[in-house]
Amino acid sequence: MNTIQLKKYHGLGNDYLVLDPNKNKIHLQDRKIEMICRRNFGVGADGLLYGPLTDEDKIEVKIYNSDGSEAEISGNGVRIFAKYLLDEGYVNEKKFTLTTRSGDVEIEFMDEEGTTMKVSMGKADFSTKKIPLISELGEIVNQRMKFKDAYYNTTCLSLGNPHCIIMAEEVTSQKAKELGPYVEGASCFLNRINMQLLEVQDRDNIKIEIYERGSGYTLASGTSACAAAAAAYRMGLINSKVMVHMQGGSLCVEIMEDMEIFMTGTVGTVGTFTLAEDFFA
Ligand SMILES: N[C@@H](CCC[C@H](N)C(=O)O)C(=O)O
């Protein structure tokens, strides 16, 4: 009998399932990921983390959105996966390196239980080629862009994955759900995009609402928090260390001179799930 076991965690309500290939035999396909992540019909999650995949001394994770598409990186995803690695005894050091499709991230556990972590997320890159985004401009920083039927002051950047940050008058879940699909699928974004509606509360606090590429509306997102902070910092609106407030909770984001970003936040454990034998039938 081949049963599939998944462990579920969340980063501020952004929930992920961990599927460990060392403990499960599965031919992973986007259709199966979509079925597992589907709310009401499956276990339900914003995404799935597949690993650890080990190559020599590297520990790698593959990150999938709930529609089955593969993402380069996820901020909550890497914290969650680090917690899984600690829980299952794959790592026991205070600091270690995790490899994602967008490169290596450094994880540091900040407490004994491994529930709070500081992560080096790489550098924010504003080049339109890197995002990739079709534009005559080399960068889109606080430029007017039209989505659906209105113009918005917009900043775009890559943090390994693509982000579009919109300075919005209305930063609500309703507005994110309404505008998100238009922004995610806008034809100028060659690989689709993650959208954040941004409100700068003061120089130390920002608030965002998120619509994720491949997962839709989510309660939190690590890369979205880092991207929104990087955009606000680039526009001169905030200090280099800021709290990013989202529906599911807050993350601390620090931006270095060279635009290297550090994110600190928690992970919660939900439990273990076993799929029914005929789940994919
Ligand atoms: N939840 C994430 C972001 C996941 C990937 C994203 N949807 C994409 O396709 O780039 C986070 O915490 O960063």
The ligand as a MOL file (V3000), in Angstrom:
LIG
                    3D

  0  0  0     0  0            999 V3000
M  V30 BEGIN CTAB
M  V30 COUNTS 13 12 0 0 0
M  V30 BEGIN ATOM
M  V30 1 N 3.8250 32.7960 -0.3680 0
M  V30 2 C 5.0380 33.1670 -0.8840 0
M  V30 3 C 5.2470 33.4220 -2.3310 0
M  V30 4 C 5.0120 32.1440 -3.1380 0
M  V30 5 C 5.4370 32.2170 -4.5660 0
M  V30 6 C 4.6400 33.1560 -5.4050 0
M  V30 7 N 3.2350 32.8700 -5.4530 0
M  V30 8 C 5.2080 33.1710 -6.8220 0
M  V30 9 O 4.6770 32.4900 -7.7230 0
M  V30 10 O 6.2180 33.8570 -7.0410 0
M  V30 11 C 5.9520 33.9310 0.0480 0
M  V30 12 O 5.7690 33.7750 1.2650 0
M  V30 13 O 6.8910 34.5820 -0.4080 0
M  V30 END ATOM
M  V30 BEGIN BOND
M  V30 1 1 1 2
M  V30 2 1 2 3
M  V30 3 1 2 11
M  V30 4 1 3 4
M  V30 5 1 4 5
M  V30 6 1 5 6
M  V30 7 1 6 7
M  V30 8 1 6 8
M  V30 9 2 8 9
M  V30 10 1 8 10
M  V30 11 2 11 12
M  V30 12 1 11 13
M  V30 END BOND
M  V30 END CTAB
M  END
